[in-house]
Amino acid sequence: MKRILFGLTALLGSQSAPHAAEAPKPYQYEGRIAGVVCSACAASVKEALMGLEGVKDVRITVTQDGSAPRLEITSTSPHLTREAAMKALGSAAADYHVQSLQKVPAK
């Protein structure tokens, strides 16, 4: 009887594994965003970009050389565009400008 129960348990366990949902593959995007000069600016932009479908993480790094801050986005969407990022900024797009955004190989 124990063998039958053990066999059924093993069989049921192996049947459920293929049905487990796999996490979507993350895509990395990098670019530059003008207008971000402080942590409050970065937080505002991050909040807006996190509203884009599939976006899981947004990082903004202010550079020391005076160039536009670096923008890094991790998303499950393979089709994130600069235009979509600008649209997500809404009225804040008057203060911030996504200069570039391109998909890069995942790190």
C-alpha angles and dihedrals in degrees: 000000000000089000091054093049091046091049093049092048091051091046094049091046092052092048094056096051097074090051094056111114114246119220112253115258111263120234124206124219128187132188147124130275123197124210099039105123104150144024092264090056091048091049092051093050092044092052091051094047093046086065091067114105111265097009110140102169139013124192126185119190119191110218126226095218096068096252122130114289117266117252122205123182130183113201142162088223116095090198107058111146138192088242092055090049091051091049090050089057089063113179090357087070085085088068102031129046126194098218096183140358126177138165113253132186112281114261 
